[in-house]
Amino acid sequence: MKANQMRSPPPARRAVAPTSSVTPTSGHWLQAFLLSLLLTVSAWGDAAIVADPEGVRLDRLATVGAGGAVVHWAGFTYFDRAWYQGEKQESIRWLRDWSGDTYLHLDKGGHFIGGMFLSRNVGDAFRWSGLGANAAAGLGAAVSWAVLCEVEMRDAYYADWGFSIPDFLANTAGASIPLVHTLWPRTQAVGFKLSYWPSSQYRNYDRRRAADLPSTRYAIDDYEGMTVWLTLAVEPMLPARLQSSWPDWLGFAVGYGTKGMHGANVKSRGREREYPDLPSAHPEFLLSLDYDARQLPAGGWLWEHFKQQLIWLRLPAPAVRVYPDLRFYLLYL
């Protein structure tokens, strides 16, 4: 997310007519990149790359390519009309927002997990097409990185946004994790999840805005309600003689969240914070139990797919806040 000094998106986003077309730097190069990937995949036949004995299923590969193209077109057409409005620049606006004064870096966690989610699901689509695990994960990472890079390139030419180098690095790291997990399976013991419970700033938006208090209109900007978790599966790390005594579904997690945010797209700490009379926002660190949804009972393909999607969400569990003070939660949401 890009920080600016506005409490809500500028009115010009709704008043100005849509921009004419996607710039070559942000749209056409991605289409060419994705097409070259699909052509390369269709030519592969090595057993180490292709999982299906009959080779790549071209009908399924075509479905993946066509579905991706439709989603890409529909998604960015919507954003071009609803969001990418206002003042457009001729050159890239580079953002080096390392300070984290707006969201205390929690937005980078969102970029990281978003990259993971996209990379994993695109990779699964290529597996469905007949590719082997390594090739599918590699293509999933490459396609996801390209799509997220396109988002940054679109942001880059608008005065209200810009190309955020920290966001780009978080996207890249997140898109790489499923590939790392595939190439080195032992690393799957370490995971990343997100939990969310609407904050008062979002739940009481109208009342807080009327009272000139920090408020957040959209859930996607409600970072005070979000917590990013690093999870650790305990059983694989235990000696073999102890593994049978530890529940395979139970692990630990370290969480990072924030409190005292000053709203969306405004500085929440430091001398330039939006509400000088209020204290700066501060980070929180938590320790908690974690549940591995992949260990739920087996079922059909739809149930198995549903279980895989649950791995992105940290389910409610007991937790202890260790910073900035000590507090116990029977269930941390």
N, C-alpha and C positions, 0 to 999 in steps of 0.2 A: 504494500500500500504506500502511496506517495503522500508526503506531508505537505500541506499548505496552510495558509492562515485563514481558512474559512471554516465555519461550523457546519456547513452543508454544501452540497454541490451547487455551483453558481447557476443562477437562473438562465444564463445564456445557453446552458445545455438543453433546455426545453424550448427556447424561443428561436434559436438559429436553425436554419434549414440544414438537413444532413449534408455532410461533405460529399464531394462528387464520387470519388473512387478510392480504392485502397492503393497506397503507394507501392511501387515495385519493391521497395526495401522491406515491406511488411507483409505482403500477401503473395505475390507471384513467385517469389523465390521459394516460399514454403511449399506451394503446390508442385513446383518442379522437384523439390527435394523429396516429397512424399511419393511422387510418381516414379522417381528413380529408385527409391527403396522397393516399391512394389515390383518394378521390372526386374530388379536384381533378385528378389526373392523368387519370382516365377522361374528364374533360370537355375536356381539351386537344385541339386539332386543328390548331394553327398549325404550318406546315411548319418554322419556325425552332426549334420545340420538339420536334417529333416527327420521328424519322429515317425511319421506315418510311413509304413512300408511301401505304400503306393505313391509316395512322393507328396509334394504340396498339393492340396486340394484347391485347384484353381477356382472352382465355383465359390468355395468359402473365402478364398483370398479376395476374389472380386467383390463378394459381399462386404468384407471388412473395408476394402478400399472405397466402395461406393457409400457405405454407411458413414465412414469417417469424413468423406467429402461433403456429404449432406449436413452432418453435424457441424463441420467447420463453416460451411457457407451460412447456415441458419444462425449459428451462434454469433459470428462476427457481423452478419447483417444486422442483427438485433442491436449489438453493442455500437455499431456505427451510427445507428439512428437514435439510440437512447442515451448514449454516454459520450461518444467521441464527437463532441460538438465544441463550440467556443473557439478561442483563438488558436490557430494552427501556425507553427513556425516553419521556417525553411531549413533549419538545422536542428540537430539533436540537442535536447536539453539534458545534460548529464547530471544525475543526482548521486552524490556521495554521502548519503544519509546514514553515517555510521553511528551517530550519537544516540539514536533511539529515543530522542526526547518526545516523540509523538506517541508511539505505542510501546515503548520500552522493549523493542525488538520482538514483541510477541507476534507481530504481523509476519516476521520472517519465519516463525514457526508455521504459520499458515501457508506460506509459500512452499516451505519444505515439505509439509505433509500433502499439499495439493499436488506437488510434483511426483511424490511417491504414489499417490492414488492413481493419477493419470498413467504413469509408467507401468504400474502393475496391471491395470485393466487393459491397456493397449497390448501389453505383452501376452496376456491371457487370450486376447483375440487372435494374435498370431499363432499361439499354440493350437487354438481351435482349427486354424487353417492347415495344420500338419507340420509346422516347424518344430524343431527340437527346443528344449528348454533354454539353452544358452543363446541360440539365435533369436528366439522370440523375445527373451529378456533384453537382448542388445537392441533389437529394433524398437521395443517398447520404450527404452530409455531414449533412443535417438529421436523418435517421433514426438515424444512428450517434451523433450528439450526444445525441439524446433517450434512446437506450438506455443510453449511458454515464452520462448524468445520472441515470437511474433507479437505476443501481447505487449512485451516490453518495448518492442520497436514501434508499435502503434502509440503507446504512451509517450514515446520519446519526442514526438513532434508536436505535442500539445503543451501549452504554457502552464496549465494547471497540474500536469503530471510530470513527465520526464522519464528517462531511462535510469532506473535505480540500479546501481551496481550491486549493492547488498541483496536486493530482491533477486537479481539475475543469478547471483551465486547460490542463494537459498534454493531457487528453482532447480539449478543444475545439480546440487547435492541431493535434493529429494528425488529427482528423476533417476539418479544413479543407484539408489539404495536397493530396489528390486533386482537390478543386475548384480550387485555385490552379493546379495542373499542367494542368488542362483549359482554364481560361480564358486562361492565359498559357503556351503550350506550351514556350517557351524555358526556363521554370523547371524543366522535367523534367531538365535537366542536373544538378540537385542532388537527391539522394535520401537516404533513411535506411534503414539495415539493422540487423539484430541477428545476433550470433554467440554461440554457447554451447558451452562445454566443461565438464563437471561438475567442480566444485572438490573439494578434499580434504575439506572440511566436509560435502559431500553424499555423496561416495563412501565415506567412512569414518565414517558417522554413528554407528553403534553403538560403535565403539572410541573415538571422540573424546568421545561423551557419557559413557561410562563413566569416562573420564579427566578429566571436567569441563573439556573444551576446547570452543571455539566449534564448533558443529555446526548443520547445516541438514537437516531431515527431508524437505522437499518440494522438488522441482526448481524449482517456480515461485518459491520464495523463495531460490534459490541465486544471488543477485546477484553473488557473487564469481566465478561461472563465466560471467557474461554481459558482453558488450561491445556498446555502442551505437555505430553508425558514421554519420557524415555522408559521403556519397559524391559524387564530382564526375566527370562525364563530360567527358573532355578534348576529344574530336574536335569537338563542336559549338562549342567556344570558340576553336578555332584559326582563323587566316585561311583563306579558301577554298583557296588554293594549297597549304596544308600538310595539309588534312584527309585527302587520299587517302593520305598517308604515315603516318598514325597509325592503329593498329588500332581499329576502332569498338567492340570489346568490352572495351578496356582503359581503366581510369580510376584515380583515386586516392581514398583514404579517410582520414578522421581519426577515430580511435576513442577512446572514453572507457570506462574500466573501474575496478575497485576491487581492493584487496588488503588483507588483515588484517581482514575483517569479523568481528564478534563473534556472528554467528548471525542467526536470523530474528526479526523484530519486537522487537529490542532495540537500544539505542543502541550504535553501534560506534566513536564517538569522543567526546572531551570528558570532563569530570569525571564525568559520570553514565554512562559506558560500562559495559557489562555485566561486563567483566573488568578491574578497575582495575589488575591487575598486568601486563596486556598492553598494548602500544602501541596508540594509536588507528589505525583504518583510514585508508588514504590513497588518493587517486585516482591513476589512471594515464592518460597520453595517449600515443597511438600514431599513426604514419603508416604507410600500407600501400598496396599495389596493390589494385585492385578489378576484378572481372569482371562485365560486364553480361550476364546470362542472356538478355535479350531478343534478343541478337544471335546466339543459337544458330540452326542451320538451321531453316527453316520446315517445318511439318508439318500434320497434321490439327488439328481444333478442340480435341481433348483435349490434344494436345501443346502447342498454343499457350496453352491455359489453364494447363498445368503450368509453362510458361516464365514466365508472368505471376506465378505464386505464388513462383517462385524469386527475384524481385526483392526480397523481404523478407529474404532470408538472405544474409549475407556469406560467400562461400565461402573456404576456406583459401587463404592467399596470403602471400608474404613481407611482413614488417613490421618496423618499428623503434620501440621504446619510447623516447620522448624525455623523459618525466617519470614518476617522480622521478629516474630515472637512465637511462643509455643502454644499450640491449640490442637485439641483432639476433635476429629469429626467421626461420628458413628457411621455416617454415609456421606462421602464427598461426591457431589454431583458434577 
